[in-house]
Structures are given as structure tokens and as C-alpha cells.
């Protein structure tokens, strides 16, 4: 990057200035203050000097605090740089400024201030010099010659020396990095005399020429002077849209950005050569605070420390503790009083308040304040929440249909019939005894609420809903791309690639230093890639191990259910055994999921750091993929077990499969495992949303505030008065750091899986998700506006890898629901019985058809019930749920022909359901265009207007050249033509 020396106009000292009382700041050619002023009697030849006015002189050198040793980097001062004529006037309100009241603060870096004791010990150059050491020794010997020198523990002394050396190394890197920032054109001002002890601030200002240069480099699209009329399509469509907007007027937030715009400025990537295209009448507002901060951040990412042992960027400096934080500033406070509210206050009132939960989000204002990436996240979350409304309504209707038809369900009526005298085989060995089928009446009636013909329709509906949601979001995303001038962003992204991560550069630098004797650049890169291969293998084995841990935890919960059921059967009051075991097991699964979620998140980040990705984009995508795989397996492994494995590999009475010792595999209830699957889904979904997503986000910040307040010696009133005296950058320092959108997206992706993957077993899932998201939006909004530092405004055209994950989940959901309906529920067995085995085409006799016989004399030794007369009579034959031949047949206990017929129908249903629903989803995808027609027309119109604008500009230039040639004096003996100048 070229250096603009003109940004720092210098004045040389002359004889007239001597003795005039002026103080001078010494600069080098780059405009930065010379770091070495002490001990130099003669200035360098190429140094220049700036006279400092009297009022600034007092600011620079009159604020010496206690503990300041006279060095400029440990005292409060102002670095003087170029102040263009376009800077804000002193009386103009532009937010936090430097001490001169003119230059606005665009970005802030914070660092730890060295303690005075450590400064005095060995870090100061004079205190460590040989002359001063000998002088101190001489004075101490002359005063008390008999006094022996104090003995110091050599380990403590060595540790203090290492700490001081570490602090000096930090300060050296900090000074070099700041000098490089000044060479890039940024202007800095340090503040160490603030109200936060031990913290220093580096305030950064980007002058106009730096903003223009970086905006051109980043290819930022800025509005031009040219505006054009925006049409919403045909007159009929425009009238319909206007009518809908008037009807929904109470639901719209009261911000300017949400009002329909009839005209739109034509946007073009900023260019210093084409500044006449843009309206630069107010240069302070041309680049808003969000854009200025992102420009400074880009400069920080490209700036490196090269004089240190390793090349270090801002990320490495933050990681090594050279700087403790880096952040842009918020626009004022949420409680500012005045006629004009700042954007932060508007967001707090119209977005972050729970009283406006029913309103639309001010997406335009969110994007203006936080940037494209965060704006797209909340736009996607809003669309997802809106689309959950019809899904929740249909889910409630399906649930109510189950409630209304439970008394007409013939299989549950047969189970609950008191005349039913069916004796069932024991549920466990020895401890369990025989029982009557009518004891499962409550479970059978409850299962019908979620296992009825309407759930099949709801599964098809949700598959089409997922396709509609994806298409609706694509159209909404294209509309936002047009409104936010993000069209053509892919081409710009190819030019403006991601910078290399500082960790990657540091790793390459270390390898380079180790292999200097045989290294070329190609060999270094090759060596680095081969050295990173063990990291990939380590990550793969770690993920496999953690997935195995998840399976082991599920297996442990299975053993818990088996042992608790046996223990409860042996107790004196074995009532509600099934409900107790189901509920406690589901709660245990929830607790384990919440704990392991945090473990998996930290593990995924550690594994990604171990791989050392090259760019930030690669790092983010790898981290997202690892986190998604681990958390998805963690959340859905217990549910998959209940849906597809429990009760499948059980065996039969007399020949059960055993897990460990005498613990045999779990069986499903007579009504199937769908009810248990529903309970597990309900507890997991509600628990994760209420505890992990919402409760933690509300309680943890309050606990942190309470701890901070208890540590402080001030009461609440004193704390409020103290906060009023803090500057904007000091207030933002107490806010939490922004850690990215991945946790927010991950919550919603897991919820989307809960809503779509097993919706056939839990039709109320969309309703719970809708209620959670209404709270989640306002909770996230309040967190972003009031509790977090302002994030960097990152450019983005879409939601990235999250869209691919959503699309993959929607496809997998079709297959999962097909298997749930065919194998987990009794939908297929009921259809087969009704149309193949029922004598009258009804469901009468279905329960008896699903039960097989077992001769109790064939129990294996040691497995028969301890109390065979528990029912008051001796049992000879008991029943169990399976399709097997009776003991009196030629092939006793073999799988019957009904089993194979039902299995064939189940597989056929899976194939038909999957293909039909996916075909319908693809048809919806094909039917709905990705780009709305009016947006496509407007994008085409923009391109035409841009071409016309440049054609008009070229014609104007040509006309000026012609006028200039016609007005030039005519040379003798030369007759120039009308269209070209003479060469005489």
C-alpha cells in the first residue's frame, strides 16, 4: 500500500521561532512521533517539527500523572496529524472526538497499563542504565557503609525479570504497530489518564483521504447523485402492496428505513477518480459510523508488526495480550434525551423492547447500524418466525383432531374395555409379573393424540412447508440484496479476498525460520501443509471419540431405565412406573445434552484452531461444520434411539436379548414407542429453549452485573453518577465482546431440526418454536443493543453455509418422517389389517391381531416371575406384541407371514412417500422463481441507467475537449479540421 506523505504537512524550525515560547513535537517523515527522545543531543537531519499551539501544549505536556516517568508513551498526549478542511467543526456534534474536539473516534484499542512499581523496577531505560546503578550503589554505600545489601530470592528476581521483559516486549510491539498505523494514514490518540484504572485507550481516527482510499480498495458501493423511480411492478401489484402496507401499518416500527421508498439513488463502487458522481457536500455523513469503523478494521487487519521476532497482525496482538480489546463505538446511549434520537436509541425502543413483540423488525435500521451480516441474520430469523405461524396453526389443528377422535378410536377402546381379559407377559425378568392389557389404557389414549391419520398429512405439509420456507427466504434475500446494493457482490468478493489469518502467518513464519537453510517459498508452503495433516487426523479421531462418548451416554441412560423399572416393580407401590421412568430419563438426557453442548462447542473451536485455517472464511466454515456435527449428534442421538432402535432388537419371551448380565433390551409399550418419543422431544425442545437459549442469556448477564456491583465499593446511586462521567469508549469497554453469529444460528438450526425431522411424532413442535422465537428475537435484540460492544459491520450477500445446512435438513426430514410413520407408528399395521385381514373392513380385532402367544412353561431358568400368582390365578399362556407363530404351530415362535406382509408395506410406503414428497418439493422449488420479477426489472434498469450515466459523462468530456480545441489559438499555415486538432 502506498504511503501518502502529504497527509502530514511539516514545518521546519527557523530562527524566528527560537525563544518564542513555542513547543515542538518531533516527527519523522511518516508523520509519527519519534519513539526515542531521551539521551539524544542532536536531532536527525531528516526530522521535521510542528509548532504546537498554547492550548494544545497544555494538553500534551501539562497532564503528567503520578507514575509518569517522562516518556511520551506513558503520559497523556495528542498526536498531531493532518486535519483536512473537510473535518468537522468544533461545534458540530459527531459523537466522541479527540481532545481537539474535531476528529471523531472511529475505533478504539485497549491495553493494560504497566504498574508503577514494575515501571520503576527494570523497565525504564534510565533505571536500568549502568551509570544510575553505580550512582545508587555509591550513594547507598556512603550513607550506610555497614548495611548489607538486601537479599532477594533469585527465583523471584528471575520471575520479575521475565515479567518485565514480557511487558517491554508488549510495549515494543504496540509502539511498532501504532507507528505502522500512522504510516497507513490513520491518526491516533492515547488516553491513559481515564477513569478506569490499569486500562489505556488508543483512539483511532480515519481522515478523509484514508476513507476514500480504503473505500476504493474495498469496492464499497456508495449512493451517487443519480436517483430513479422505483416501481413495485404493475399498477395492480403496486396497489395491492400499498393496501397491504396500510392494513399492516400498526405492525411496522416507527423508523424511516421501514417506509416504502419511491425513489432510490443509483449506487456505484466508490472511486477517487469519479468523486464527481457522488454527493460529497457533507463529507462527515457520507461515510456513516458503521462504514468508517469497517474501513479502520480493514486497515488494522492489513497492518503487521515486522520488527518483532514474528510477523504479527491485530489478531495475534490481541491473542498475545499486547492489546486487550478492539471495538468500534456505539452511537450514544439508549437513554439519551433530545429532539433527535440516535440509531441505538431507536433500535432499543422499536426493536429491543418486549412491548413491541408483535411488530415487524426494523431490518433496514439493523443493517444500517450493525452491517449486512447481522442484518441478514435477523431478516432470516424474522422470515423463519413468520413461516412458523401457519405451521403452528396446522399443528394445533392436528393435535385437536387427535383429541376429538380419541373416544372414537377402536384400538384404544379395545385396550380400555374392562371386559378385556388379555394377560400380558412380564416386562422384565423375575421382578416383573404378569399384567392385564387394560393397564395400558392411558398410554394408548395418549398415543392416539400424536399417532393418527392426520399426522401423515402433517408430515407431507411440513415437507412442503420447508420447501416454501427456503424459496421464500431466497426471494426475500434477493430483495434485500437489491435494497442494500449487494448485487454483484460475488465479483467484488473475488477481487477483495479474505486476508490470511495471523495465526496462519505466524505458523508459516516459524516454519520458515526453522527451515531457512533449504527453503524456497514453494517448499515452505508444502512443508506447512504436510505438517498440518496430523491436525486433521487429530480432529477426525477426536470427533469420532466424542460421538462415541455420546453413544455411551445414551447407553448409560438405557441402563438407567432398565434398572429403575426393575427396582420400581420390586417396590410396594409400583403405580405409574412407566411415566416415572420416561420422565426422569428424559430429564437426564436434557441435562446431559446441555452440559455436552458446551463441551462440544469448546472442543470444536480447539480442533479448528489446531488445523490453522488459512483465511477467516475457512476458519468460520470449518468451525461451523464441526460444531454442527457434534451438537446435532448430541441433541438427536437419544431421539433417534427411541424412534428407530428401541423395541426392535428385543427378542421374545423365553429368548430375550440381554444388554449386560440380566438386563434385557427395552421394550416399547403396547401402543408403540411414539409416546415416549413425543415426551423426549417435548422435554428436550422446551428445556433447550427455556434453559439453554433464553434463561442462560437472561440470568448470566445479570449475575455478572451483580458480581461486578458487589466488588465495587459504590452504591447504586454512586454507580449511576460514575457512569455519567465516563466517556463513550469507556462505557463500551464494560460491555461484553461480540463473539459472532454462529451460536445464534446454531440454536435456530437445531430447532429447525426439531421442527422438521420428527414432526410426525410431535405436531406441537412448530408452536413451541414460534413462542420461543418471539422471545428470542427481542432477547437477541436487547443483547446486541445494550449488552455487547458494537460488532464490525461485515459485508455478506447471504447467510452462507447455514443455507446449505437448512436445505440438507429439509431433505433429510422427508426420509426421517417416512421411517417414523412406517416403522415407529402403527399407521401401516392398521392399514394392512383393515384392508387385508379384517372381516368387515373395520379396526375391530386389531389389538388381538398384533399380539402373539407364549407358553409360560418355556421360560429360561431364572427368568420366570417371582410372583406367578400376582393376578390371583395361574397363568398358562401370556401375550406379547409381535407377529410370531403360536407355540402349537409347526414352527413355534417363528416370524409369521403377517410380519413379512407388513414389512413389505412399510418399505413400500417409505419409497412412495419419499419420492412423492420430494417431487412435490422440487415442483414448488421450480414453480417459485428465486428472484422476484420486479426486483429483476429494477436490477436491469440500474444497469441501463449506469451505462447511460457513463455515456453521458464521456460525451461531456468529449465536448469539453472539442471546446478547448476550438478556443485554442490557430497556428499559421495550418488549417485544422473540425473534429481533430492540428499536428502542426
N, C-alpha and C positions, 0 to 999 in steps of 0.2 A: 504494500500500500504506500502510495506516495505521501511525502510529508509536506505539509503546507506551512512553510516558514513565514508566509505573510500574515499568518493568524496572530503572530506575536510581534507587533512593531516595537522596536527597541530604540532607545535614545542613548547616545554615548555621553559620558560625563565631560564637561568642559570647565574651564577655569572660572567662568561666571557663577557656576553652581557651588564652587567651594566656599565654604563659610556661610552659605545662605540658610543653613538650618534644615536642609532637606535630607531625608534618609533614603538610602538606595537599596533596592533588592537586586541581588546579583542573579543574572540569568545566563544560561548558555545558549547556544544557537537554537536549540529546540524549544526555548521558552521556559524551561523548567528551572527551578531554583537549584543552585549548586549545593550538593549534599555535604561537601567538605569545606567549611568556612574557617574551622579552627586551625590555628597553627600555621596559617599561610600569610606571609607578609606581603607577597606580591601577587596581584591578580593575573589571571591568564590573559593572553593577548587577544583572544577571540571572544572574551566575555563582554557583555553589554549591560547597561544599567538603566533602571527605570526610576525616576524620581517619584517618591510616594507622597501624596498629599498629607497635610497635617492631620486631618480627621482619620485617615486610614492608618497613619503612622501610630497613633494611639491604640488603634485596634490591633495592629500587628505585634507591637513590641511592648505595649503597656499592660498586657494581660498576663504577665508572668505569674504562674500559680506556684504554690508550695510544691516542692519536689521537682521543679523545672531546673535543669542544670545548664540552661543557656543554649541548648541546641535547638535548632528550629523545628525538628521533628518531634519534640516533646513539649512544645508550647503551642498556644493558640495563635494562628496566623492566617492571613489571607494570601492566596497565591493570585497574583495579578496576571491575567491573560488578556487576550484581545476582547474588547467589547464593541461589537458591531453597532452600527447606528440603528439596526432593527431590533435591538434588545428592548425589554420592557422598561417603561419609565418608572421612576421610583414610586410614584403614587399609584401605579397600576397594580391591581390585585391579581396575581398569577400563582397563588399558593406559596409554599415555602421557598425562600430565596437564600442566596448567600448573604453574608453580613453587609454587603454593599446595597442590599435591597433591590438589586436589578436582575441579577442572574437567578433563574429559577432552578430548584433542585430537581433533577430528573432521576437520580438513582443514588443509593446510599450503600456504602460498605461499612461494616463494623469490625472492630478488632479489640483485643484485650490490651489494656494499658499496663505496662510493666510497673510493679510496685516500687515505691521509692527506695525501700531497703535493698531490693535487688539491683536497682539502678545504681545506687551508691557503692554496691559491693565490688563488682568487677566489670560491669557492662560499660561504664563510662570510659572513654579513652584516656582522660586525664587521671582518673583514679587508678588506672592500670599502668600508667607510664612509669618508667624506671626512676625518673627524676623525682616525681612526687612520692614514690615509695621510699626512696632513700631519704628524702626530706622528712617524711613522717618518722622513719626509724631514728634519724638524728635527733629530732625534737623529743621523741619519747625517751631516748637514752639520756638526753641532757636533763630532763625533768626528773626522772626516777631511774637512776642507773642500776639500782639494786633490784628493781622489779623485773621478774622473769616474764618473757612473752607469754600470752595466754595460749594454753594447749587446746588445739582443735582436733576433733576426731577426724582422721584422714578420710574415712568413708563419707562422712557428712560433707566435708570440704569438697571431695571429688563429685559428690552428687550435686552440690550447689553450683560447682563449676560447669557441670554438664547442663544444668538447667539454664544458667546464664548464657552459655554458648548457644543453646537452643533458642532462647529469646533473641539473642543477637542475630542468629540466622534468620529467624522470622522477620525481624525488623529490616534486615538487608534485602530479603526478597520483597517485602512490602514496598520499600523505597524504590527498588528497581522497577517493580510492576507499575507503580504510580508514575514514575518517570516515563515509562513506555506509553502509559495512557495519555500523558501530556503531549508526547510526540505524535500520537494519533489525533491530536487536536482537542481532546477533552479538557475541561477546566475543573480543577479540584480545590476543595477547601476542607481543612481538618478542623475538628471540634473535639478537643479533649477536656475542656472545662465545662462539660454539661452536668446535668443533674443526676446522671446515672453513674455511680462510682465504678471505676475499673473498665469502662467501655469508652472507646473512642470512635468517632464517626468520620468517614470520608464522604463528603457531599460532592456529587458529580453533576456537572452542567455540560450539555452539548450545545455549542454555539451554532449559529445558522448554517455556516459553511459545512460543518460536520454533519448536520442533519441532512443537508442536500446531498452531500457525497454518499452517505450511507443509504439514504432512500433510493438513490440511483443504483447503488450496488445491490441492494435487496430487491430491486424492481417493485417497489411499493406502488400500488395503484392509488392515485390521488385524483380528486374531482377537478375537472377543467372548467373553464368559463362557459363552455358549451352545454346547454341544457336542452332536453327534448321532452315531449309529452309522452306519458306512459299510458297505454291503453290496456284494459283488462280483457280484451277480446272483442267479441261482437257487442252490439248495443244491448242485446237481451242478456248476455252473460254479465255485462257491466252493471245493468240494472239489478240483476239478481244478487250480485256481490254487494252492491250498495244497500239493498234491502236487508240482507243478512247482517251486514255491519251495523245497521241502525237497530235491528232487533236485539243484537248481542252487545249493544253499547254499554250496558251496566257491567258486563263481564270483562271489558277491556280496561287495562290500567290507565291512569291519567298521566301519561307521558307523551311527549311529542313524537317519539320514534315509532309509536304504535298507530299513529293516524295514517290513513291512506294518502299516498303522495301521488299527485297528478303529474308532476314533472320530476325528472331525475337528471343530475349532472352526468355528463359523459366522463368516464374515468380513463386514465392512461398512466402507464408506468412513469414515475417521476424521472425527469431528465433535466440536468442543469442547462443543456443547450436549448431546451424548449420551455424555459420558465415562463415565456410569454403566454403559453397555453393555460396556465394556472392562475387562479385569483390569489395573488400574494399581497393584497392590500393590508391584511392583518397577519403578519408572519408569526405572531405568538400563538394564534389559534389555528394556523394552517396545519401544523403537526400537533395533534392533541397529546395529552399526558401519556396515554397508552402507547402511542406510536413513538414518542420521544424515549420512553423507558425501553421499548423493544430495540430501538436503534442503539442506545447505550449498551444494552446487553449483548448485541451482536459485536460491538467493538470489544467488550470485555472478553468474549469468547475467542476472538482472534488474537488478542494481546497475550504475549508469552514472556515469562522470565527466562532469559537465556544465559545470564551470567552465573546463575546458581549451578549446583552440581548437575541438575537435571532440568530439562525444559519443563516449565510448569505453567498451566493456564489457571483461570479463575476457579475451575472445579477442583484442581489439585490444591490450590491455595486455601480454599475453604476446607478441604478434607484434612490438610495438614495443620490447620489452626492458625495460619497466617491471618486470615480473616474469619470471623465467626458467623457472619451473615451477609447476604447481599439481596437487596429488595428495592423495588420502586415504592413510591409513597401513595397512600390513599388520598383521594380528593376531599379533604376536610373531614369533619365529624358527622355522625348521624344525628346529632342533636344541635347542629348549627342553627342559629336564628338569623333570619334575614329575609329580604324580599325574594331573593333568588336562591333556591335550594341547589346544592351541588348534586352531582350524579350519584354519589354514595348515599346521600340522604334520600334521594328519590327511590333508589333501589331498596332502601330499608323500609320506606313507607309503602311502596307499591308492589313489593316482591317478597321481602324477608319477614313480613308480618303475618301471623296466623289469622288475622282478621280478614285477609284478602285471599283466603284459600280457594274461594270459588272463582277467582278471576284468572284470566289468561296471564302468562308470564310476559314481562316486557323484554322480549328476546332481543330487539334492536338495541335497547339500552344496556342489556347484559353484554352483548357483543362489543358495544362501544367502550364499556368500562373494563371488561376482562379479556377481550380478544375473541378471535374466531373459534378457537378450540373449545373454550369453556362455553361460548355461546351455542355451538353445535351440540354440546353435551346436554345442556338444559332444553334446547329445542327438541332433541331426540327424546329426552325424558318426558317432555310435555306431550309429544305425539303418542308415545307408548302409554301414558296415563289416559289420554283421551280414548285411545283404542280399547283400553280395558273396560270402558263403560259398557259398550254393547256385549262384550264377553261376560262381564259380571251379571248383566241382566239375564242373559240366556242361561248362565249357570244357576242363578237363583230359580229360574222357571223350571229347569230340570230337577233341581232339588225339591221344589214344591210339588212337582209331578210325582216324585217318589213318595213324598209324604201323603199325597192324596190317594195313591193307589196301594198303599201298604196293606190296607184291610182287604183289598181285592186280590192280593197275590196268593195264588193257590198253594205253592210250595211252602210259604211261611205259615199259611193257615193249617196245613197238614202237620207241620212240626209242632205248632202250638196247640193242636187239638188234644184236649185232656183224654179223649178215648184212645189216643195213640199209645200203644204198649210196646214200642220198639226198644229193645235193650241194646245198648252200645257197649263195645269193648273198652277196656281201660285205656286212659290217655297216657299212662306211664307204667313202668314195671313195679310190681309189688305194692308200693304205697297207694296207687290209684286202684279204684274198684270199678265195678260196672255202674252204669248210669243210664237214665232214661233220655231219649232224644228230645222230649219236650222241655228239658232243662236248657236247651239252646234256643228257646223261643225268642228271647230278647235279642240275641245276636242275629238271628235270621231276619227279624223285622228291621233291625237297624241296617243290615246289609242291603236290603231292598232299596233303601234311600239312595244308595250310590250304585247299585247293580240292577239296573232296569233297562228296558229297551231305549229309553231316552238318552242314556249315556253314550250309546253308539252314534246317535245323531249329533250329540255334543262333541264327540271326538272328531267327526267329519267337519263340523262347524269350526272347531278350533284350528284344524289344519288349514282350512281356507282363511280363517282369521289371521293366522301367522303370515300367509302369503299376501293378504291385503295390507297388513301392517308394514311389511317390508316394501311393498310398492308405494304405499302412502308416504313412507319416510323418504324414499328415493325422490319422489316428486317434490316433497317439502324441502329436501336438501338442495335440489336444483333451483328452487325458487329463492332460497336463502343465498345460494351462490351468486345468483343474478343481482339480488338486492345489495349484497355485501361486496360486490365487484370481485368475486373469486373465480369467475370464468376464465379459463386459460391458465389456471394456477399450476397445472401439471408441467407446462412448458417452462414456467418460471422456476419451478422446483428443480427441474433438471439442470438449469443453469446455476441456481443458488443451492448447491448441495449442502448436506449436513456437514458440520465441521467434525474433525476427528475428536474423539473423547480424550481428555487429558490423561486418563489412566492408560489408554492405549499408547499414546505418545511416550509416556513415562516407561512403559514396558519395552517399547522398541528402543528407547534411548539406553536402557540398562543392557539390553542385548547387544547394542552397538558398542558400548564401552567394553563389554566382555570379549567381543569378537573382532576387535579393531585390526588385528594382525592378518586376518583373512577375509575381511568383509567387503563386499560391494553392496549397493542398495538392494539388488535383487536377492542376494544371499541372505541379507538380514531379514527381509520380508518372509522369505521361505523358511528361515530358521524360526522366526516368530510364530508362523502358522503351525509348524510342526510341534513347537513347544506348547501350543495351546491345545493340541489334540488330547493330552491327558486330562485337561479340564473338562472337555466334552464327555469323555468316558466317566470321569468322576461324577459329573452331573447326571448322566444316564443311570449309573448304578445307584446314586443317591435317590433319584426319583423312584426307581424300582423298589428300593428298600422302603421308602416311605409309603408307597402304595401297599406293600406287603404289611407294613405296620397297621394301615387302615383295615386290611382284611383281618388281621389278628385281633384288632379291637372289636370288629363285628362278630368274630368267632367267640370272643370273650362274653359279649352281650348274649349270644345264643346260649352259652353255658349258664349264664346267669338266669335266663328264662327257664331253662330246663330244671335247674336245681331249685329255684324258688317255687316253681309249680309243684315239684315233688314234696318240698317242705310244707307248703300250704295244704296239700292233700293229706298230709300226716297230722295236721293240726286238728284241734277240736272243732273249729269253726271254719270250714272250707268254703264259705259263701263268697261269691264274686271273685273267684280265683282268676279267671281269665282277664277280667277288667283290671285287677291289681297288677298282674304280670305285664299286660300290654302297656298300661300307663307308665309304670316305673321304668320299663325297658326303653320306652320312647324318650322319657326324660333323661335317662343316662346317655342315650345316643345323642340327644341335643347338647348336653354338657360337653361330651367328647368332641362333637363337631365344632363347637365354639372355641374350645381350647386348641384343637389341632388346626383350626383356621389360622390362628395367629402364628403357630409354629410353622405351618406350610408357607405363609407369606414371607417370614424371615428366611426360611430355607431357600425359597425360590430366588430371593434377592441375592443371597450369598452365592448360590450356584451361578447366577448371571454375572456377578462381579468376578467370579473365578474364571469365567470364559473370556473376559476382557473384550467385549464387542468393540468394533471399530468406531461406529457412529452412535449418536444418541438415539436415532430411529431404530437401529438394530438392537441396541440395549433395551429399549422400551418393548419392542415386539417379542424379544426372547423372554423378557421378564413376564409379560402378559401371558404368553403361551404356557410357561412353567407354572405360574400361579393358577391359571385356569384349570390345567390338568389336575394339579394336586387338590385344589379346593373342590373341583367337580367330583372327583373320586371320593373325597371326604364327605361331601354332602349327600351323594346319591348311592353310595355302596349299601347302607342299611336298607334303603328303599328298593334297590334292585334285588337284594336278597329276599325281601318279603314278597316282591311281585313275581319272581321267576324261579326261586330255588326252594323256598320253604314249602314243605309238604310234598315235594317232587321225588326226593330220594329217601323215603321213609321205610319202605318195605311193607310188610303186612303182619298182623298178629301171628306170633309163632316164628317169624323170620324177619325181625326188625334189623335195621342198620344202626349201629351204635357209634357215637362220636368218640367218647373216651370212657372206658370202663363200662359201667352200667347205664350211662346216659345215652339214650337213643335220640335220633333226629326228631326235630319238632314236626308236629302235625298241624294242619290247618283245621279250623272249626268246620262244622258240617256245612255252614253257609259259605265256606271258602276263606281265603286269606285277604279278600278285598277290604274287609272292615278293618283289619289290622294295618293294612297298607294305608288306608284313609287316616287312621289315628296317627300313624307315624308321619305322614305328610303334613297333617294339621299342626301337630306339635312342633315339628321341625321348622315349618314355614313361619308360624306365629312366633316361635321362640327366637329364630334368627332375626326376624324383622324387629320384634319388640326389644329384645335384649341386645343383640349384637349391633344392629344397624342404628336403632333410634336411642335406646336407653344409654348405651355407651357414649354416643355422640352428645347427649344432653348432660349426663352426670359427670363424665370425666372432666370436661372443661370447668364445670362448677367446682369440682373437688380441687382442681389446680388453682383456681382463683381463691378458694377458701384457704388452701395451704399457703399461698403467697401472702394473703392478708394476715394470717396468723404469724407468719415470720416477720412481718412488718411491725414496727413499733407505733404506727399511726392508727388512729381510729378511722371510721368510715368518713367522717367529715374532713379530717385532715387528709385522707387519701384523695377525696374529691378535689380539695384545694390544691393538692400536689399535682394531680393530673392536669388541672387548668394551667399550671405553669410550664408544662412540658411542651416542647416543640413537636411538630408533626412527625419527624423522623424518630424522635424519642418515644412517642406513643406507639408507633408501628413496631418498634423494637420489642415491646412487650407482647405483641401478638404472636400467634403460632405460625410456623413456617408452612408454606404450601407444598404438599408432598405429591402432587399430581392427581390426575383424574382416574387412575387405574383402580383404586379402592371403590370409588363411586360406581364406575362401570361394572366392576366385578359383582357388587351387590345386586345390581339390576340383571346381569346375565344369569346368575344363579337363580334369581327369582323368575326370570323368563323360563328357565328350565323347569322350575317347579310348576309353572302355569301350563306349560305345553306338553312336557314329557309324559306325565301321569295324570292328565286331566280326566281321563276316563274313570279314574277311581276317586277323584275329588273335584266335583264340579264347582265347589265354592272357592277354589284357589284364585280365580280372577277377581272375585270380590275382595278377598283379603289383600291381594296385591294392590288393588285400586285404593283401598283405605290406607295402606301403608305408604303408597306413593304420594298421596295428597299431603301427608305429613312430611314425607321425605323431601319433597321439593322445597317447602318452606324451611325445613331444618337445614338443608344444604345451603339455601339462600342466606339464612342468618349466619351460618358458619363462614361463608365466603365474605360477607359484608362486614361483620363485626368481630370475628374471632381469628381470622387468618390475615397474614400480610398479603398485600396485593400481588397476585401472580404476574409473571411475564406474559404479555399478550402474544401467544404463539399463533402463527398462521396455520390454517388447516382448511382443506376443502371438503373433507368428510370425516366420519368417525373412525376411519382406519380399520384395523384388524378386528375391531368389535363387530363390524357389519358381517364379516365372514363367519365369526363365531355364532352370531344370531341366525344367519342363514343355515349354517350347519345344524344348529339345534332344531330349527323348524323342520328340516328334512328328517332328522333322527326321530323327532317326535311322532311322525306318521308311523314309522316302524314300531316304535315302543308302544304306542297306543293300540296298534293292531295286535301285538302279542298280549297286551294286558286284557283286551276284550276277549281274545280267543282262548288264552291259557289261564289267566288269573280269575276271570269272572266265569259264571255259569251260563253265559249267554248262548254259546254254541251247544253245550249239552241240552239246554232247554229246547232249542230249535230242533235238534236231532230227535229228541224224544217226541216232540209234538208232531213232527211230520213223518217219522219212521216207525215209532213204537207205540204211540198212544192209540188206543182202540177207538176213541171218539174225537180225536184231534184236539183234546184239551190237555191241561197240565196235571190232571188228576192222576196220582200214582207216580209222579216224577221222583218224589223223595225215596220211595221204596225201590225205584229203578236204579238209583245211584248208590245203593247200599249192597254190600256183599256179606256172605255168611262165613262164620268161623266156629269151628268145634273147639270148645274150651279145654277139652282133654289133650289138645295138641300144643299147649303152651310149652315153651322150652323150660327146662328145670331152673327154678329160682326166679321166674318171671311172672308166675301166677299171682293174682291178688292175695294179699294177706287176709282180707275180709271178703270171702266169696259170697257170704250171705248178707251183704250190705243192703240189698233190696228186699230182704225178707224171704227170699226163696232161692233155690238152687238154679243156677243158670247153666244151660247145656249149649245153647247157641247164642252168640253175640254178633252184632252187625258192625261194620266199619265202612267208611266211604271209599269205594274203589270199584272198578269194573273187573271182577275176577270170577272164575268159575266156583260154584259151591263145593263143599267138601264131599258131597255124594256123587259128583260127576266123575267121568273117566279121567279127566285131567284136573284134579282139585287145585284150586288157588292159582291157576294159570290165568293170564290176561284173556278176557273174553272178547268175542267178536264185536261187542258194543264199544269196547275201548278203542279198537282199531278204526271203527267207523267214525267215532267222534274225533280221533286224532287226525284222520284224513280231512274231515270237515274243518277242523281248526287250522291246519296248514293251508287249505284252500282259501279260507277266509283271510288269512294273513296276506296271501299273494294278491287276492282280488282287492281287498281294502287298500293295500299299499299302492298298487298301480292305479286304481281309480282315483284315490285322493291326490296322489302326486300328479296325475294327469290333469285333474281339476285345478290344482295349484299352478301348474305350468300354464294352463289356459288363462287363468287370472293374470299371471305374470305377463303373458303375451297380449292380453286384451288391454291392459292399462299401460300407456306409454310412460317411460321413465321421465321424460321432460314434458311439462305442461305445454300446450300449444301456444298460449300467449307468451310464455317465457321464451320459447324457441323463436317466436316472431320478434320479440324485443331484442334478443341477442343478435339476431340477424340485422335488425335495424341499427344496433350500436355499431356493428362492423361497417355498415354502409356509411353512417354518419362520420365515423373515424376516417374512412377513406376520403370522403368529401372534405373533411376538415384539413387534411394534409394536402389534398389537391388545391384547395383554396389558398393554403399557405404557400405552396410552390408557385402558384400563379402570382401571388402578391410579391414574392421575391423576384420573380422574372420581370414583373412590371417595374419594380424599383431599379433593377439593373438596366432596363431599357431607358427609363427616365434619366438615370445617371449618365448613360452613354450619349443620349441626345443633348443633355445640357453641357457636356464637356466641350472645350474649345476645338474648332475644326483646324486641322493641320493643313498647311498649304500644299498644293499639288496632290491632294488626296481627297477622294470622294467616297466616303464610307456608305455602305448600303444601309437600308432602313432596319435590318434585323441583326446585323453583326457589326462589331466595331472594326475600325481600320487597324491594320498592322503596320502602318507607315511609321 
